[in-house]
Amino acid sequence: MVLYVGGTQLEAGKVLQFASDSDGTAINLGADLDNWNDTLCSISFTPVESGSKLIVEANPVFYMDGDASYFGAPHARFSIDGNETEASTFYGGLGESGNYIDFDVDSQSMRHVYTTTGTSAIVVKLQVKATDGGDVRYMHYGGQCVMTIIEIGS
């Protein structure tokens, strides 16, 4: 079986270890537009093997408040050992029926593949921000974001 993550093909290997963390703490992103905010999804991870691949995945949930024409753009990225990944943008607009969007966990998950450079502990965390004004929140009204790391070795 061939596995692709974000367009990257992973070579055959075995799972060396798995870690996960969850977060349900709300952050009002509309109060601080354009600045990245650390969430409580954070894992200190010690790779078993140098050169292994880490598959990092998370499912951030966002909420937006506004009228029927409102459009918002929350963003999420991983910070892996102090290096930020390319951001994922979760666009959403409000329909005629209400003023809230809860992005579907399955269709809004994000993934990144990171190649380890040693076996010292690294910190992997999820960061979020909003760029298009208004009342955009991460984890508002409950819910959980789950971040997972799977280490694949040769």
Secondary structure, DSSP 8 states (H G I E B T S, - for coil): --EEETTEEE-S-EEEEEEEEEE---EEGGGGTTS-EEEEEEEEE--SSTT-EEEEEE---EEEE--TT-EE-EEEEEEETTEE---EE--EE--TT-S-----TTTT-EEEEEE--SSS-EEEEEEEEE-S-SEEEESTTS--EEEEEEEEE-
